[in-house]
């Protein structure tokens, strides 16, 4: 699968995950019956699996590791916080106030994690865009010891 298609799948899964979490939170606060249906409880796991697998695949393609790429480490921490708050908001919270607070905090964590994309894109835009694949191979790396994003994408 090429980089562009995989990135589109990842971004779509992220948007669907956010909208789904938002809708389930609104439904939970309104005591809607559809929130307790099997599909409503199962579908988010499928979407989040696609999101995580595509993220790992993208990191693999771009040869990025959380140990040497701080924004990926921050996204992973944000994801863990989002999952924990989501569990409290939609399953484990005993009071409506606790659930609502966890839901709002979970939305904030998700937005904060997604905002790391701006940092990522600023880093990518700071590199010179190659015009041909041979140019990408000879392009200097934006960070010492790593290959250029464009070099990896151009090679496939």
Phi, psi and omega in degrees: 000138181279163184302314183299315179294317180295320178297320179295319177299315181297313181295322178294317179297323178296317179295317179296320178298315180297311181298319179296316179295318179298312181295318179294325177294317177297317178297320179296316180293330179267007182054040179287140181291330183295339180294333183268359180289153183300317181298318180295331180273334184267319185303319178301327179294321178295313180297315181292329175295315176300318180299312183290317180297318179293325177295316178296318180297317177298316179297323178295313180300317183275358180057048181250139179235143179298334181289333180238009177229094188302325182291333175288318177300319179295322178294322179294316177298316178300321179295317179297318178297316179300316180296315180297315179293323177297322177295318178294316184294319189254350183222312192265341182295131184274328180248157179297323179295316179296317179297315180296318179296317179294324179295313179296318178295322177295318176298318179296318179296320179293317178295318178297319178294317179293331180292344175298340179300323178301319177294318180298311183293327177295321178294316180294318180293336181290339177279151180284131179287123180287151178264332177223163183298323180294328177294323181295324182292324183271357182292135177295149181284142178289338179228139182301132176086001179236155177277155179295143176302318182293327178296317180293316182292319182295324180284333179090000000 
